Amino acid sequence: QVQLVESGGGLVQAGGSLRLSCAASGSIASISTMAWYRQTPGKQRELVAQITSGGSTVYADSVKGRFTISRDNAKNTGYLQMVSLKPEDTAVYYCNAAVYSRRWNNYWGQGTQVTVSS
């Protein structure tokens, strides 16, 4: 079994910073792309940022220049550094990863709440 566990969410004032972590555990042979998504009530889950095993990154236009995705392959952990946070960044943030454990599967974390007050 593979599990993704997010941490680092919380309440922060506008302009503040948070760092989210996503730790993958279980019988893991390899992790390909890791990504962060976010979702607010009544809206579809949207891609925030993704990073390949080689370090190539993609960001949503709304977070470019403010968020940085990274990963530590040795620890099977991904990160999302968020600075200059805005109230519109308020959402539940989910970690996603493509993991090889006997076969490739896509996994989601349980989500972590980020609330930015104005």
N, C-alpha and C positions, 0 to 999 in steps of 0.2 A: 504494500500500500504506500502511496505517495501522498504527502500532505504539504500544503502551502499555508504558512502562518504569517499573517501580517502583524505589524506592530508600529507604533510611533504616531498614530493619529491623536487628535485632541482638539482643544479649543485654543485659538490664537487670534490676536487682533490683526486687523488689516495692516499689511506691511511686514508682518512677522514671517517666521520661518518654521518649517517642520521637516523632519526626515523620516520617511517611511521605510520600513524594512520588510522583506519577504523571504522567509527561511523555508527552503524545501527540505523535507526529510523523508526517509523511507528507502526502499530499494531502488536507488537511482544510478543508472549507468551513464546517462548523459542528459544535459539540458540544452535545448536549442534556444529558441527565442523566449525571452522573458518580457513581460509587458505589465503596464499599469492601466487600468480602466477606472472610470468613475461613473457614478449614477446618482441622480437626484429623483425624488418622487415624481412619478408621472412621465419620466423621460427615459429614453433608451440609454443603455450603458454605452459610453463613448471611450474610444482609445485616447489615453493621455500621452503615453510614450512607450516605446518598445526598444529592445536592444538584442542584437543577435549574439551568438556565442563568440563571434569575432570582434564584437564591440561596435558594430554599426548601429546607429540610432535613428529613430524617427520620432518627431514630436507633433502634437496637435498645435495648430497655429496659435491657439489661445494661451498656450503655456511656453512657447518658444522664448528663450532668453531669461525665463524665470525658474523653470524646472530642469533638473538634470537627472537622467537615469544612469545607473551604473550597476555593476555586478561583481561579485567575488566568486569566481568559478570554483575555487578550492573549498569554499564554504557553502556552495550551492545557495547563495543568498543574493537577492537583488535589492536595490535601493532606489528611492526617489527623493532627491533633495529639492525642496520647494522653498523658494524665497519670494519676497514681495507679494505675499499672498493677498488675494482679493476676496471679498464676500462671495463673488460668483464662483470661487473655487470650492465652496462648501458642497460636500458630497460624501457618499460612501466610496472609498477607494478600494479597488480589488486588484489583487495580484493574479497574473495568469502566466502559465509556463507550459511549454511543450517539452515533455519529459520522456526519455526512453528508459523503460523498465520492462524488459521482455518484449515490449513493442512500444510504439509511440502513442502517447495519449496527451490530451490537453487537460490541464488541471486549473482549478480556481481556488483562491483563498476565501476565507469567510467574510472578508471586508473589514475595513477600519474607518471610523467616522472622522472626517476632517470638517471642522466648523470654523469659519473665519468671520469674526464680528467686525462691524463697521465702526 
